[in-house]
Amino acid sequence: MFEKKISLYGKEFVFHSESEPLSFAFERVSLYGADSGGELSEYELRVDMGQEGKGPFSIKWSNHMVGLLSFWSPSAKRDRGVMQWYNANTNVSNLYYSAPVISVIQQNDLNFSTVAVSDAVHPVRMTFSVNDFEEKENLDFYIYLFEEGFHPGMYTLRIRIDERHIPYYNAISVVSEWWNTFYPTDRKRTESGELPLYSTWYNYHQNPTQESLEKELADAKAFGFGSLIIDDGWSYDGTGFGDYRDCGNWKVAKSKFPDFGGFVAHLHGMGVKTAVWFPVPFVGFRSEDYARFQGKILYNSEGYQAGILDPRYPDVRKYITDAYVDMVNRYDLDGLKLDFIDSFRCEDKSLLCTDKSPDYDCAEVEEGVLRLLREIRETLTAKKPDFMIEFRQYYVGPAIVRDCNMLRVLDCPFDYLTNRVGIVDLRLMNYELAVHADMLLWAKDEKPEVSAKMLLNILFGVPQISVLFQQSSEEQKKLVSSYIHYWYANREVILHGDFKAKHPEQCYALVSSEDATKRIAVAYAENILCFDGKMSDIFNATAEDFLYVENMSGSTANAVCYDCFGEKAGEYRIEPGVCKVAVPQGGRMSVAIQEF
């Protein structure tokens, strides 16, 4: 049994493991200074548990229980409450899931403590809870390491604890800059990754066809869409089986796309970039390559009807990369949607990821995955620097996202609240890449006001839509066209302005982004908005047909209101003070100082 207490600068850390480490050291390596009543410190742990260690290694410290309101992590979804010790708020992260950071938030959107660690590759479990059981009015933080096996040799971990009383979204956003010191990236923001995107998934599932898509894309381009993802189903005949038994036979199905090269060229002529879907780890049971890779498969998935390839083998990585390069070169593709990356793992824990084979060129599966993704990205962007590579939640950590430039919210086809929360969560991490909504889907007879609210819930991400325009009403087409053209015209402010998400405990009731001259905000539940003199577009995504505006500018302002189609619905004079303004649901008001 190992237990050690270390007090550093007023904070007591408790370390625990069932085994005595071969070596152990812990120290504060940086103090960035106090700011608004709290400190930002960095600590370093160095520990060697040997090969025979037992149990996880845990680190604990406590804070006083005052003024807390909510909890945030990249995987919290809608669960934002502060939990008790027996059901602690938890963020489990590894290469394929979440990111190693949690944030505890005070009243008024202020940071209480944002904790991040440097290891975004191996499993790390971070918890936070109210320890009422000990009756000490304490809040306990824990970091658990090595729960799936010990790291060989010396393990070094940096821990960043930010207790500055600054807006929580600022405390989270600067963590990505810190992570860049451990996972440097040369990835650049691309124009192509920020184009409104039409997807074939929810509308076609495994049966996209050239004939139908040519008609759909004619509408989509007119509405302002600039890119297309052809999802699953393009590589085999029929509607599919709901599984991946044919993955690996990467040839375009002639029955669906009789002239795929001509189809892509046609889209390019329209100004539409084209990407296709690949499930990276899979080689289907019916694929001609399944037998070829026996002995180089991590495990077989009966549910997916596919083997999961082992990326530690150079020939496996070459096989995957070559397939993508061949498709891209043959058809002049502009991007790839790389799916199911989180299926790479060792199912048999007796064969730990550190087991060495003469044919491996790296010991850990995670390292093999990182090499594979880097090889894919470097090969494809060498020819097209703005080549699109899309990942999705939850492989969103700083180690893995170095090799994508588009990050999409997890599947939530009709759940626009989850879409909003997912977009904001990804935006808060402040990666230099495009955050995409999951593809919107609605019924053919949905009311425009409801569809407008769905669109407004994805305003702060790059829009993806997966509805059949050929079967949509004229009102729905008009709505989409109005929304996409507004979004595109204001893209710089929306995506690259100063981003603020208020009330995380309410799943972000008010979200805004602004530059030096303009602010764009969406009220999702908060319906009292402040106007300080900066030109503002304020959208109404509440269940009411009005918003309250508090004019704090000291001057008379003018508000022009629009319905969900972008058509003028009224004009109002707003004196200093509070004013109730009729704003249609799904619509907006544009407020500016009145000019005389």
Salt bridges, closest charged atoms under 4 A:
GLU3 OE1 - HIS16 ND1 3.31
GLU27 OE2 - ARG46 NH1 3.22
GLU39 OE1 - ARG28 NH1 3.70
GLU42 OE2 - ARG158 NH1 2.57
GLU44 OE2 - ARG46 NH1 2.58
GLU44 OE1 - ARG158 NE 2.65
ASP109 OD2 - LYS502 NZ 3.32
ASP119 OD2 - HIS122 ND1 3.12
ASP140 OD2 - LYS60 NZ 3.91
GLU147 OE2 - ARG125 NH2 2.70
GLU148 OE1 - LYS349 NZ 3.52
ASP162 OD2 - ARG160 NH1 3.92
ASP162 OD2 - ARG164 NH2 2.78
GLU163 OE2 - LYS11 NZ 2.92
ASP186 OD1 - ARG377 NH1 3.09
GLU191 OE2 - ARG491 NH2 2.96
GLU194 OE2 - ARG189 NE 3.18
GLU194 OE2 - HIS496 NE2 2.95
ASP219 OD2 - LYS477 NZ 3.85
ASP231 OD2 - LYS337 NZ 2.46
ASP243 OD2 - ARG245 NH2 2.63
ASP246 OD2 - ARG286 NH2 2.94
ASP289 OD1 - ARG292 NH1 3.37
ASP310 OD2 - ARG312 NH2 2.89
ASP315 OD2 - LYS296 NZ 2.55
ASP322 OD2 - LYS318 NZ 2.63
ASP326 OD2 - ARG330 NH2 3.11
ASP332 OD2 - HIS268 ND1 3.57
ASP332 OD1 - LYS384 NZ 2.87
ASP334 OD2 - HIS268 NE2 2.61
ASP334 OD1 - LYS384 NZ 3.10
ASP339 OD1 - ARG392 NE 2.86
ASP342 OD1 - ARG392 NH2 3.61
GLU347 OE2 - ARG345 NE 2.81
ASP361 OD2 - ARG317 NH2 2.57
ASP361 OD2 - ARG371 NH1 3.39
GLU364 OE2 - HIS122 NE2 2.99
GLU367 OE2 - ARG371 NE 3.18
GLU375 OE2 - ARG317 NE 3.14
ASP386 OD2 - LYS273 NZ 3.75
GLU390 OE1 - ARG408 NE 3.20
ASP403 OD1 - ARG377 NE 2.51
ASP411 OD1 - ARG408 NH1 3.26
ASP415 OD2 - ARG78 NH2 2.58
ASP425 OD2 - ARG80 NH2 3.02
ASP438 OD1 - ARG408 NH1 2.57
GLU474 OE2 - LYS477 NZ 3.75
GLU492 OE2 - ARG189 NH2 3.93
GLU505 OE2 - HIS503 ND1 3.42
GLU514 OE2 - LYS500 NZ 3.87
GLU514 OE2 - ARG519 NE 3.16
GLU514 OE1 - LYS534 NZ 2.65
GLU526 OE1 - HIS503 NE2 3.38
ASP532 OD2 - ARG519 NH2 3.00
ASP537 OD2 - LYS518 NZ 3.09
GLU567 OE2 - LYS478 NZ 2.54
GLU571 OE1 - LYS568 NZ 2.97
GLU575 OE2 - ARG573 NE 2.60
